Amino acid sequence: MENIIYLNSESIGVGSEELGKILSRNFLLTIKAENIKVKAIFLVNSAVKLASEKSHVLDVLGDFINDGVKIYSCGTCLDYFGLKDKIAAGEPGNMKALCAALADEKIHVIKP
């Protein structure tokens, strides 16, 4: 079974933003460390900041890319946050690609 990761925020959980960013990094590092097979990572809403130039997880996303994982950042979200020209990992995506991936019966969605 193939997995996709769906992130809709640059941090995980509610409360401390700083802690949430630590958790998002730890989540991605744990996926890598456990050798969980990932086909794609979809970033929506503020999660697109994770793929931008100054991201605290850019190195981890680079490792995923080196392993052949596709990383898609929502194009509408990139426009909203003014990040379209600052994307440093992966490529712009769209809802059509996300919906197609979510509808695929062979895909398991990993959400923190």
C-alpha positions in Angstrom: 0.0 0.0 0.0 1.2 3.5 -0.8 0.9 6.4 1.6 0.4 10.1 1.1 0.9 12.7 3.8 -1.6 15.4 4.1 -0.6 18.5 6.1 -2.9 21.5 6.5 -0.8 23.6 8.9 2.9 24.4 9.4 2.5 23.2 12.9 0.8 20.3 14.6 -1.7 20.7 17.3 -3.4 23.6 19.0 -1.7 25.8 21.6 2.0 26.7 21.3 3.0 27.6 17.8 6.6 26.9 18.6 5.8 23.5 20.0 3.6 22.8 17.0 6.6 23.5 14.6 8.8 21.1 16.6 6.1 18.5 16.4 5.7 18.9 12.6 9.5 18.4 12.2 9.5 15.4 14.5 6.5 13.9 12.6 8.3 14.0 9.3 11.5 12.8 10.8 9.7 9.8 12.4 8.1 8.9 9.0 11.6 8.8 7.5 13.2 7.0 10.4 10.5 4.3 10.4 11.0 3.8 6.7 7.3 4.3 6.0 6.8 4.3 2.2 5.4 7.6 1.0 4.3 8.4 -2.5 3.5 12.1 -2.1 3.1 14.9 0.5 0.3 17.4 0.0 0.6 20.8 1.7 -2.4 23.0 2.0 -3.2 26.2 3.8 -0.3 27.4 6.0 1.5 24.0 5.5 2.8 25.5 2.2 5.2 27.5 4.3 6.9 24.2 5.0 8.1 24.1 1.4 9.3 27.7 1.3 12.8 29.0 1.4 13.1 29.6 5.2 11.2 26.5 6.3 12.3 24.6 9.5 11.7 21.3 7.7 13.3 22.1 4.3 16.1 19.6 4.9 13.7 16.8 5.7 11.5 17.6 2.7 14.7 17.5 0.6 15.4 14.0 1.9 11.9 12.9 0.9 12.4 14.3 -2.6 15.8 12.5 -2.9 13.8 9.3 -2.1 11.5 10.0 -5.0 8.6 11.4 -3.0 6.5 14.1 -4.8 5.7 17.2 -2.8 2.8 19.4 -3.9 2.0 22.8 -2.4 -1.5 24.1 -3.0 -1.2 26.8 -5.7 -4.1 28.9 -4.3 -2.4 28.7 -0.9 1.0 29.8 -2.3 -0.7 32.8 -3.9 -2.6 33.7 -0.7 0.6 33.7 1.4 2.7 35.3 -1.4 5.0 32.3 -1.6 4.7 31.2 -5.2 8.2 32.5 -6.1 9.7 31.3 -2.8 8.9 27.6 -3.0 12.1 25.6 -2.3 10.9 22.0 -2.2 8.5 20.3 -4.6 6.1 22.0 -6.9 2.8 23.7 -7.0 -0.2 21.4 -7.0 -4.0 21.8 -7.2 -7.2 20.3 -5.7 -7.6 18.0 -8.7 -4.4 16.2 -7.9 -5.2 16.1 -4.2 -8.8 14.8 -4.8 -7.4 12.1 -7.2 -4.9 10.9 -4.7 -7.5 10.8 -1.9 -9.9 8.8 -4.1 -7.2 6.2 -4.9 -8.1 3.0 -3.1 -4.5 2.0 -2.9 -3.5 5.1 -1.0 -3.5 5.4 2.7 -3.5 9.0 4.0 -1.3 9.8 7.0 -2.5 12.9 8.9 -0.8 13.9 12.2 
